[in-house]
Amino acid sequence: MSFSVRFVGFESRADFPQPRFVPGQTDDGTFRLYVDVDSIQQVRFNAFTFTAYVADAKPGGQKAAQFQITGNPTGSFRDAPVRVSFHIKDTGSSATGVILMPVYNATKTDLLQVEEQKEPAYVSISGNSPVLLRMGNVPDALGISVTNLAVSEGCPKCWKRISSTVNEKNPQNIEPGSNATLPIDLLPNTIPALMQGALVIKPDIPHDTLTLMVTYHTVPGGADKKQSVPLKIRFGPGLLGLALALCGGIVLGLTARYLLTGKLGKDGEKAVHAILSAFVFALIAEFIGVMMTAYGNSKLVLFDLDIDPRQLFPAFILAMLVSGGSAVVGWMKGMLGKAT
């Protein structure tokens, strides 16, 4: 990092309030250097400019020398506060000192640390679903202010609205060495979203991938930067959709069982008892499947297929197999064996 200095003139001022002015002092205590962070501007060719003042360190001074300084970074580094040495020459004397001030580099991108998705975010088609994008800032850096979020959908017809409360008037600030969450409100378009994920049964495959373009700058004085963040989404049918899929699977399973064996349950079992048993055990199987896959590290595998019981088709198949019993399971195994 190199600096070029241009003397502007003398200004009548003695007050340099913080945090607008970052102070530094020469080693011998003769002069003070003040950097006006509100004056920082990003210019072409990766340079930045700011106004600085040199004043007598003794109290009572009413005049300060004003300078226009241009920083010219080399290499690639993050915007960060660094210790910069300076040299002040006066009539018959000179002094050196060090000031902790922000420096910038427009070529360094992707300053945000974004937590990698371990699995797609679950979004219900039955209404609004809030999703929180976790972002971080490294220690010993400048603060980051997120000012805008633009979204590009992989399946535009699957969405009615995608919005965020973060904007220039309501930025999301991330202090050095800390984390923050960027809120995103998702409202799917029910039928297209449902059709998009109808036959995608594996739980680790997204139904849609949103590309989030996050606009932010370092504070103070940093230039706007954009960072692309993928967000994987899986659509869920909601409780009503799952209930209908379970009921449909139970009815079909009981019907198939009756056609295969001539009865709804075991020998001597009443029809009402068999139907109630099918509903209860199908509900239990669905509940266990959801708990295993959504809140644990387990997988639900049917016929060598890793399935997601929160989706319509897998929930339907699971209910059909449970209500149909060994007769339906055996028949399906036979059909699959013939197919292979």
Secondary structure as UniProt FT lines:
FT   STRAND          2..11
FT   TURN            18..20
FT   STRAND          21..26
FT   TURN            27..28
FT   STRAND          31..42
FT   TURN            45..46
FT   STRAND          48..56
FT   TURN            59..60
FT   STRAND          64..72
FT   STRAND          80..90
FT   TURN            91..92
FT   STRAND          93..103
FT   TURN            106..107
FT   STRAND          113..114
FT   STRAND          121..124
FT   TURN            125..126
FT   STRAND          129..136
FT   STRAND          143..152
FT   HELIX           156..158
FT   STRAND          159..163
FT   STRAND          172..174
FT   TURN            176..177
FT   STRAND          179..188
FT   HELIX           190..196
FT   TURN            197..199
FT   TURN            203..204
FT   STRAND          208..219
FT   TURN            220..221
FT   STRAND          225..236
FT   HELIX           238..261
FT   TURN            267..268
FT   HELIX           271..295
FT   STRAND          300..302
FT   TURN            303..304
FT   STRAND          305..307
FT   TURN            309..310
FT   HELIX           312..339
//
